[in-house]
Amino acid sequence: QTQAPVCNIKIAYVDYDSLLINYNFAQDVQKELLRKEMSINNIIETERKSLQEEAATFENKVQNNVFATQERAQAEYEKIMKKDQELMQRGQALIAEFEETRIAKSNEVTQSITEYIQEYNSNAKYDFILTKMGGNMLYSNEGLDITKDVVKGLNAKYSAK
């Protein structure tokens, strides 16, 4: 007669999506990133409109034969094209800088969660604390869900800062 092995592994899980929605620090980071993204978009849009106005003015001057020489018109055209190239490069640089900031902030949030989970489990209550993200867990016993406790602790710790 064979017996099933006895397993005394203690497992819990955190619903990561729910945690991010309810963790104040994650929400503050999200708001900060949204403000930065909107600021970048406004900067780029303002500069693009200014350049479009300058190009329209140039076009009017060409149509009205305002330029004394072809060379002068060509120089003006090249100046506008150079500004357009600089604007594209500036936009790409701002977007790259924003992406670096987004990754760093995301890492900060993840690190704060990881550190808190270790602190939360410092008395070795659990052998494993898993992450439920989206649909990556086919089944989970809701009795093992410690998300609310973790969010409560994370927010208390964040508020104390």
C-alpha atoms as a printed R data frame, in Angstrom:
    type eleno elety resid chain resno      x      y       z
1   ATOM     1    CA   GLN     A     1  0.000  0.000   0.000
2   ATOM     2    CA   THR     A     2  1.438  3.404  -1.070
3   ATOM     3    CA   GLN     A     3  0.850  6.600   0.841
4   ATOM     4    CA   ALA     A     4  0.716 10.055  -0.673
5   ATOM     5    CA   PRO     A     5  3.635 12.213   0.471
6   ATOM     6    CA   VAL     A     6  2.853 14.759   3.141
7   ATOM     7    CA   CYS     A     7  3.768 18.302   2.207
8   ATOM     8    CA   ASN     A     8  3.913 21.131   4.726
9   ATOM     9    CA   ILE     A     9  4.804 23.920   2.352
10  ATOM    10    CA   LYS     A    10  3.095 27.204   3.224
11  ATOM    11    CA   ILE     A    11  2.175 29.258   0.169
12  ATOM    12    CA   ALA     A    12  0.475 32.615  -0.314
13  ATOM    13    CA   TYR     A    13  0.049 34.897  -3.276
14  ATOM    14    CA   VAL     A    14 -0.333 38.550  -4.109
15  ATOM    15    CA   ASP     A    15 -2.550 39.769  -6.950
16  ATOM    16    CA   TYR     A    16 -0.047 42.145  -8.531
17  ATOM    17    CA   ASP     A    17 -2.558 44.052 -10.654
18  ATOM    18    CA   SER     A    18 -4.729 44.737  -7.610
19  ATOM    19    CA   LEU     A    19 -1.658 45.647  -5.583
20  ATOM    20    CA   LEU     A    20 -0.543 48.246  -8.139
21  ATOM    21    CA   ILE     A    21 -4.030 49.742  -8.272
22  ATOM    22    CA   ASN     A    22 -4.200 50.088  -4.496
23  ATOM    23    CA   TYR     A    23 -0.579 50.852  -3.581
24  ATOM    24    CA   ASN     A    24 -0.334 54.616  -3.063
25  ATOM    25    CA   PHE     A    25  3.331 54.824  -4.079
26  ATOM    26    CA   ALA     A    26  2.600 53.011  -7.362
27  ATOM    27    CA   GLN     A    27 -0.294 55.383  -8.007
28  ATOM    28    CA   ASP     A    28  1.841 58.440  -7.218
29  ATOM    29    CA   VAL     A    29  4.551 57.183  -9.573
30  ATOM    30    CA   GLN     A    30  1.935 56.586 -12.276
31  ATOM    31    CA   LYS     A    31  0.596 60.141 -11.863
32  ATOM    32    CA   GLU     A    32  4.119 61.587 -11.943
33  ATOM    33    CA   LEU     A    33  4.929 59.681 -15.126
34  ATOM    34    CA   LEU     A    34  1.681 60.782 -16.738
35  ATOM    35    CA   ARG     A    35  2.473 64.437 -15.909
36  ATOM    36    CA   LYS     A    36  5.966 64.078 -17.384
37  ATOM    37    CA   GLU     A    37  4.633 62.417 -20.510
38  ATOM    38    CA   MET     A    38  2.037 65.153 -20.983
39  ATOM    39    CA   SER     A    39  4.710 67.807 -20.436
40  ATOM    40    CA   ILE     A    40  6.938 66.230 -23.087
41  ATOM    41    CA   ASN     A    41  4.017 66.008 -25.495
42  ATOM    42    CA   ASN     A    42  3.174 69.680 -24.853
43  ATOM    43    CA   ILE     A    43  6.769 70.773 -25.418
44  ATOM    44    CA   ILE     A    44  7.020 68.841 -28.671
45  ATOM    45    CA   GLU     A    45  3.593 69.987 -29.870
46  ATOM    46    CA   THR     A    46  4.323 73.656 -29.082
47  ATOM    47    CA   GLU     A    47  7.643 73.535 -30.913
48  ATOM    48    CA   ARG     A    48  6.074 71.658 -33.843
49  ATOM    49    CA   LYS     A    49  3.318 74.302 -34.177
50  ATOM    50    CA   SER     A    50  5.890 77.081 -34.067
51  ATOM    51    CA   LEU     A    51  7.896 75.387 -36.794
52  ATOM    52    CA   GLN     A    52  4.760 74.847 -38.894
53  ATOM    53    CA   GLU     A    53  3.948 78.546 -38.592
54  ATOM    54    CA   GLU     A    54  7.481 79.413 -39.641
55  ATOM    55    CA   ALA     A    55  7.193 77.063 -42.636
56  ATOM    56    CA   ALA     A    56  3.838 78.609 -43.622
57  ATOM    57    CA   THR     A    57  5.365 82.102 -43.404
58  ATOM    58    CA   PHE     A    58  8.241 80.933 -45.582
59  ATOM    59    CA   GLU     A    59  5.795 79.472 -48.109
60  ATOM    60    CA   ASN     A    60  3.927 82.818 -48.249
61  ATOM    61    CA   LYS     A    61  7.176 84.674 -48.798
62  ATOM    62    CA   VAL     A    62  8.098 82.331 -51.655
63  ATOM    63    CA   GLN     A    63  4.682 82.749 -53.303
64  ATOM    64    CA   ASN     A    64  4.863 86.533 -52.964
65  ATOM    65    CA   ASN     A    65  8.458 86.732 -54.247
66  ATOM    66    CA   VAL     A    66  9.654 88.416 -51.050
67  ATOM    67    CA   PHE     A    67 13.161 86.960 -51.241
68  ATOM    68    CA   ALA     A    68 15.649 89.097 -53.154
69  ATOM    69    CA   THR     A    69 17.601 86.091 -54.401
70  ATOM    70    CA   GLN     A    70 17.152 82.366 -54.846
71  ATOM    71    CA   GLU     A    71 20.114 81.851 -52.503
72  ATOM    72    CA   ARG     A    72 18.327 83.773 -49.727
73  ATOM    73    CA   ALA     A    73 15.203 81.630 -50.148
74  ATOM    74    CA   GLN     A    74 17.335 78.472 -50.163
75  ATOM    75    CA   ALA     A    75 19.119 79.565 -46.980
76  ATOM    76    CA   GLU     A    76 15.766 80.200 -45.271
77  ATOM    77    CA   TYR     A    77 14.487 76.807 -46.418
78  ATOM    78    CA   GLU     A    78 17.592 75.045 -45.102
79  ATOM    79    CA   LYS     A    79 17.238 76.861 -41.782
80  ATOM    80    CA   ILE     A    80 13.666 75.557 -41.419
81  ATOM    81    CA   MET     A    81 14.720 72.016 -42.411
82  ATOM    82    CA   LYS     A    82 17.540 72.132 -39.855
83  ATOM    83    CA   LYS     A    83 15.070 73.208 -37.155
84  ATOM    84    CA   ASP     A    84 12.781 70.338 -38.171
85  ATOM    85    CA   GLN     A    85 15.660 67.853 -37.838
86  ATOM    86    CA   GLU     A    86 16.642 69.325 -34.458
87  ATOM    87    CA   LEU     A    87 13.037 69.087 -33.285
88  ATOM    88    CA   MET     A    88 12.882 65.419 -34.271
89  ATOM    89    CA   GLN     A    89 16.137 64.723 -32.428
90  ATOM    90    CA   ARG     A    90 14.959 66.655 -29.374
91  ATOM    91    CA   GLY     A    91 11.684 64.732 -29.366
92  ATOM    92    CA   GLN     A    92 13.526 61.420 -29.592
93  ATOM    93    CA   ALA     A    93 15.870 62.465 -26.771
94  ATOM    94    CA   LEU     A    94 12.956 63.528 -24.554
95  ATOM    95    CA   ILE     A    95 11.145 60.256 -25.227
96  ATOM    96    CA   ALA     A    96 14.294 58.217 -24.506
97  ATOM    97    CA   GLU     A    97 14.851 60.157 -21.273
98  ATOM    98    CA   PHE     A    98 11.229 59.586 -20.294
99  ATOM    99    CA   GLU     A    99 11.549 55.856 -20.991
100 ATOM   100    CA   GLU     A   100 14.631 55.679 -18.747
101 ATOM   101    CA   THR     A   101 12.703 57.487 -16.015
102 ATOM   102    CA   ARG     A   102  9.717 55.170 -16.466
103 ATOM   103    CA   ILE     A   103 11.897 52.081 -16.133
104 ATOM   104    CA   ALA     A   104 13.712 53.469 -13.080
105 ATOM   105    CA   LYS     A   105 10.421 54.399 -11.370
106 ATOM   106    CA   SER     A   106  8.922 51.008 -12.205
107 ATOM   107    CA   ASN     A   107 11.986 49.363 -10.682
108 ATOM   108    CA   GLU     A   108 11.581 51.526  -7.554
109 ATOM   109    CA   VAL     A   109  7.991 50.352  -7.153
110 ATOM   110    CA   THR     A   110  8.961 46.714  -7.708
111 ATOM   111    CA   GLN     A   111 11.873 47.002  -5.282
112 ATOM   112    CA   SER     A   112  9.695 48.563  -2.589
113 ATOM   113    CA   ILE     A   113  7.182 45.728  -2.991
114 ATOM   114    CA   THR     A   114  9.886 43.046  -2.914
115 ATOM   115    CA   GLU     A   115 11.533 44.557   0.164
116 ATOM   116    CA   TYR     A   116  8.200 44.814   1.933
117 ATOM   117    CA   ILE     A   117  7.266 41.220   1.068
118 ATOM   118    CA   GLN     A   118 10.548 40.082   2.646
119 ATOM   119    CA   GLU     A   119  9.813 42.216   5.704
120 ATOM   120    CA   TYR     A   120  6.208 40.936   5.787
121 ATOM   121    CA   ASN     A   121  7.458 37.361   5.742
122 ATOM   122    CA   SER     A   122 10.363 37.939   8.137
123 ATOM   123    CA   ASN     A   123  8.844 35.535  10.639
124 ATOM   124    CA   ALA     A   124  8.956 32.864   7.889
125 ATOM   125    CA   LYS     A   125  5.204 32.429   7.870
126 ATOM   126    CA   TYR     A   126  5.357 31.327   4.218
127 ATOM   127    CA   ASP     A   127  7.756 29.215   2.208
128 ATOM   128    CA   PHE     A   128  6.586 30.795  -1.049
129 ATOM   129    CA   ILE     A   129  4.795 34.034  -1.853
130 ATOM   130    CA   LEU     A   130  3.740 33.945  -5.476
131 ATOM   131    CA   THR     A   131  2.589 36.693  -7.781
132 ATOM   132    CA   LYS     A   132 -0.702 36.452  -9.614
133 ATOM   133    CA   MET     A   133 -0.549 38.689 -12.680
134 ATOM   134    CA   GLY     A   134 -3.269 38.835 -15.263
135 ATOM   135    CA   GLY     A   135 -4.134 35.279 -16.229
136 ATOM   136    CA   ASN     A   136 -0.864 33.580 -15.315
137 ATOM   137    CA   MET     A   137 -2.459 31.504 -12.543
138 ATOM   138    CA   LEU     A   138 -5.051 28.990 -13.675
139 ATOM   139    CA   TYR     A   139 -6.435 28.468 -10.195
140 ATOM   140    CA   SER     A   140 -5.847 30.040  -6.828
141 ATOM   141    CA   ASN     A   141 -7.457 29.453  -3.473
142 ATOM   142    CA   GLU     A   142 -8.602 32.904  -2.388
143 ATOM   143    CA   GLY     A   143 -7.772 31.965   1.186
144 ATOM   144    CA   LEU     A   144 -4.104 32.194   0.202
145 ATOM   145    CA   ASP     A   145 -4.479 35.746  -1.155
146 ATOM   146    CA   ILE     A   146 -2.538 38.170   1.079
147 ATOM   147    CA   THR     A   147 -2.886 41.164  -1.280
148 ATOM   148    CA   LYS     A   148 -5.000 43.272   1.105
149 ATOM   149    CA   ASP     A   149 -2.567 42.765   3.996
150 ATOM   150    CA   VAL     A   150  0.397 43.594   1.786
151 ATOM   151    CA   VAL     A   151 -1.271 46.722   0.361
152 ATOM   152    CA   LYS     A   152 -2.194 47.863   3.862
153 ATOM   153    CA   GLY     A   153  1.393 47.422   5.047
154 ATOM   154    CA   LEU     A   154  2.919 49.017   1.956
155 ATOM   155    CA   ASN     A   155  0.663 52.053   2.231
156 ATOM   156    CA   ALA     A   156  1.382 52.411   5.963
157 ATOM   157    CA   LYS     A   157  5.117 52.267   5.266
158 ATOM   158    CA   TYR     A   158  4.795 54.738   2.360
159 ATOM   159    CA   SER     A   159  2.715 57.152   4.454
160 ATOM   160    CA   ALA     A   160  5.340 57.048   7.188
161 ATOM   161    CA   LYS     A   161  7.949 58.296   4.695
